[in-house]
Amino acid sequence: MSLVEDAGATGVTALSARGVGSGSKKTFFGARFAGAQTALIMLLPEEKVKPVMSCLKDIIYDGEDSHGICFAVPVEQISLSQLG
């Protein structure tokens, strides 16, 4: 947390996650997902996205293997709908 805060993030929502689906371990852009995972969600101003993603790259990629995935989606491209 302190690393992404130093890069400009002011808060993070951490969610416990577990992939579901058929078949054995799948990969997503080269990252293997099996068992429980943690999803980190941050809402950032556009100018802070690259510094935070760079910081996360140093954490999740050790030069040989990826230990996660990081991506950014502009807020205006997210669609929410209410249930009920």
Backbone as CSV, one residue per row, in Angstrom:
resi,resn,N_x,N_y,N_z,CA_x,CA_y,CA_z,C_x,C_y,C_z
1,MET,0.816,-1.189,0.000,0.000,0.000,0.000,0.859,1.251,0.000
2,SER,1.900,1.257,0.808,2.713,2.473,0.893,3.377,2.784,-0.454
3,LEU,3.716,1.762,-1.241,4.341,2.004,-2.538,3.389,2.683,-3.510
4,VAL,2.135,2.215,-3.593,1.189,2.856,-4.508,0.750,4.216,-3.973
5,GLU,0.736,4.370,-2.665,0.436,5.691,-2.107,1.544,6.674,-2.456
6,ASP,2.799,6.227,-2.387,3.925,7.083,-2.777,3.847,7.456,-4.259
7,ALA,3.241,6.574,-5.068,3.101,6.828,-6.502,1.883,7.698,-6.819
8,GLY,1.045,7.981,-5.813,-0.075,8.884,-6.037,-1.450,8.370,-5.693
9,ALA,-1.586,7.096,-5.370,-2.897,6.561,-4.993,-3.246,7.023,-3.582
10,THR,-4.484,7.399,-3.380,-4.899,7.842,-2.041,-5.695,6.780,-1.312
11,GLY,-6.044,5.703,-1.996,-6.779,4.616,-1.361,-6.939,3.448,-2.316
12,VAL,-7.167,2.292,-1.755,-7.330,1.066,-2.535,-8.448,0.248,-1.912
13,THR,-9.295,-0.316,-2.763,-10.283,-1.278,-2.302,-9.733,-2.660,-2.620
14,ALA,-9.586,-3.507,-1.619,-9.075,-4.869,-1.806,-10.243,-5.842,-1.673
15,LEU,-10.418,-6.674,-2.672,-11.494,-7.664,-2.690,-10.913,-9.063,-2.778
16,SER,-11.427,-9.975,-1.974,-11.055,-11.377,-2.128,-11.803,-11.910,-3.336
17,ALA,-11.096,-12.626,-4.193,-11.702,-13.111,-5.431,-11.309,-14.553,-5.676
18,ARG,-12.156,-15.242,-6.405,-11.871,-16.620,-6.791,-12.445,-16.831,-8.176
19,GLY,-11.589,-17.220,-9.106,-12.049,-17.468,-10.469,-12.906,-18.719,-10.539
20,VAL,-13.877,-18.695,-11.392,-14.722,-19.865,-11.625,-14.752,-20.137,-13.116
21,GLY,-14.950,-21.379,-13.465,-15.022,-21.733,-14.874,-14.626,-23.181,-15.058
22,SER,-14.751,-23.643,-16.275,-14.416,-25.031,-16.554,-12.960,-25.141,-16.978
23,GLY,-12.445,-26.305,-16.880,-11.084,-26.554,-17.332,-10.048,-26.335,-16.250
24,SER,-8.814,-26.626,-16.625,-7.711,-26.479,-15.679,-7.255,-25.031,-15.635
25,LYS,-6.129,-24.794,-15.011,-5.594,-23.440,-14.840,-5.538,-22.710,-16.175
26,LYS,-6.144,-21.573,-16.210,-6.147,-20.754,-17.413,-5.154,-19.617,-17.241
27,THR,-4.742,-19.049,-18.332,-3.873,-17.887,-18.257,-4.602,-16.687,-18.840
28,PHE,-4.250,-15.529,-18.365,-4.803,-14.275,-18.853,-3.611,-13.373,-19.081
29,PHE,-3.254,-13.136,-20.324,-2.055,-12.373,-20.675,-0.814,-12.959,-20.005
30,GLY,-0.740,-14.274,-19.907,0.445,-14.931,-19.367,0.436,-15.157,-17.868
31,ALA,-0.523,-14.580,-17.144,-0.602,-14.775,-15.692,-1.515,-15.970,-15.412
32,ARG,-1.044,-16.906,-14.624,-1.850,-18.085,-14.275,-2.672,-17.788,-13.025
33,PHE,-3.933,-18.158,-13.083,-4.824,-17.919,-11.953,-5.369,-19.244,-11.445
34,ALA,-5.111,-19.521,-10.194,-5.627,-20.731,-9.553,-5.841,-20.404,-8.089
35,GLY,-6.953,-20.850,-7.552,-7.219,-20.596,-6.140,-7.645,-19.171,-5.879
36,ALA,-7.540,-18.779,-4.637,-7.977,-17.448,-4.217,-7.015,-16.369,-4.718
37,GLN,-7.566,-15.245,-5.095,-6.804,-14.099,-5.575,-7.270,-12.860,-4.820
38,THR,-6.529,-11.800,-4.953,-6.933,-10.510,-4.407,-7.027,-9.531,-5.560
39,ALA,-8.150,-8.836,-5.653,-8.337,-7.808,-6.666,-8.206,-6.450,-5.979
40,LEU,-7.351,-5.603,-6.521,-7.169,-4.255,-5.986,-7.812,-3.272,-6.955
41,ILE,-8.663,-2.410,-6.445,-9.355,-1.430,-7.277,-8.978,-0.033,-6.796
42,MET,-8.537,0.791,-7.745,-8.162,2.170,-7.421,-8.828,3.105,-8.425
43,LEU,-9.324,4.205,-7.946,-9.865,5.249,-8.798,-8.852,6.391,-8.762
44,LEU,-8.236,6.657,-9.924,-7.123,7.611,-9.982,-7.360,8.679,-11.036
45,PRO,-6.836,9.883,-10.790,-6.813,10.871,-11.862,-5.899,10.363,-12.980
46,GLU,-6.188,10.739,-14.207,-5.449,10.223,-15.360,-3.937,10.401,-15.228
47,GLU,-3.489,11.513,-14.670,-2.051,11.764,-14.580,-1.342,10.868,-13.566
48,LYS,-2.089,10.174,-12.715,-1.464,9.295,-11.720,-1.497,7.824,-12.124
49,VAL,-2.186,7.502,-13.229,-2.319,6.104,-13.650,-0.960,5.493,-13.982
50,LYS,-0.176,6.139,-14.825,1.119,5.564,-15.238,2.083,5.393,-14.075
51,PRO,2.244,6.377,-13.173,3.144,6.153,-12.037,2.710,4.994,-11.142
52,VAL,1.403,4.862,-10.900,0.917,3.769,-10.048,1.088,2.436,-10.758
53,MET,0.770,2.376,-12.056,0.938,1.121,-12.796,2.408,0.715,-12.860
54,SER,3.301,1.667,-12.992,4.730,1.368,-13.004,5.159,0.769,-11.671
55,CYS,4.651,1.326,-10.590,4.945,0.809,-9.256,4.434,-0.632,-9.116
56,LEU,3.216,-0.877,-9.582,2.641,-2.221,-9.492,3.400,-3.211,-10.369
57,LYS,3.890,-2.765,-11.524,4.671,-3.649,-12.392,5.901,-4.159,-11.650
58,ASP,6.546,-3.280,-10.904,7.724,-3.689,-10.135,7.383,-4.728,-9.078
59,ILE,6.136,-4.704,-8.594,5.706,-5.641,-7.560,5.268,-6.977,-8.149
60,ILE,4.481,-6.934,-9.249,3.875,-8.175,-9.750,4.700,-8.885,-10.818
61,TYR,5.744,-8.246,-11.338,6.581,-8.895,-12.341,8.023,-8.888,-11.858
62,ASP,8.574,-10.072,-11.652,9.933,-10.160,-11.103,11.004,-10.364,-12.169
63,GLY,10.669,-10.136,-13.426,11.632,-10.306,-14.501,11.534,-11.639,-15.199
64,GLU,10.928,-12.623,-14.547,10.755,-13.946,-15.148,9.295,-14.353,-15.201
65,ASP,8.600,-14.178,-14.106,7.205,-14.597,-14.015,6.325,-13.439,-13.602
66,SER,5.098,-13.468,-14.102,4.103,-12.485,-13.697,3.320,-13.059,-12.530
67,HIS,3.075,-12.236,-11.530,2.314,-12.672,-10.361,1.004,-11.904,-10.269
68,GLY,0.524,-11.436,-11.395,-0.722,-10.692,-11.413,-0.880,-9.944,-12.720
69,ILE,-1.910,-9.145,-12.779,-2.188,-8.349,-13.963,-2.673,-6.985,-13.511
70,CYS,-2.337,-5.986,-14.269,-2.731,-4.616,-13.944,-3.270,-3.988,-15.223
71,PHE,-4.421,-3.352,-15.145,-4.957,-2.658,-16.307,-5.737,-1.434,-15.859
72,ALA,-5.913,-0.505,-16.778,-6.644,0.726,-16.485,-7.808,0.855,-17.454
73,VAL,-8.918,1.341,-16.951,-10.105,1.590,-17.760,-10.582,2.996,-17.445
74,PRO,-10.726,3.855,-18.465,-11.252,5.190,-18.200,-12.641,5.115,-17.567
75,VAL,-12.877,5.924,-16.575,-14.141,5.893,-15.837,-15.332,6.053,-16.771
76,GLU,-15.195,6.908,-17.790,-16.334,7.131,-18.672,-16.673,5.917,-19.533
77,GLN,-15.815,4.890,-19.546,-16.104,3.670,-20.280,-16.748,2.588,-19.420
78,ILE,-16.932,2.862,-18.138,-17.539,1.891,-17.243,-19.043,2.114,-17.215
79,SER,-19.782,1.038,-17.364,-21.229,1.125,-17.353,-21.765,0.426,-16.115
80,LEU,-22.590,1.098,-15.368,-23.190,0.527,-14.172,-24.699,0.459,-14.357
81,SER,-25.286,-0.589,-13.871,-26.741,-0.665,-13.894,-27.208,-1.141,-12.529
82,GLN,-28.330,-0.638,-12.107,-28.877,-1.033,-10.819,-29.691,-2.296,-10.980
83,LEU,-29.567,-3.165,-9.999,-30.355,-4.387,-9.974,-31.615,-4.160,-9.160
84,GLY,-32.692,-4.742,-9.590,-33.905,-4.673,-8.768,-34.946,-3.826,-9.255
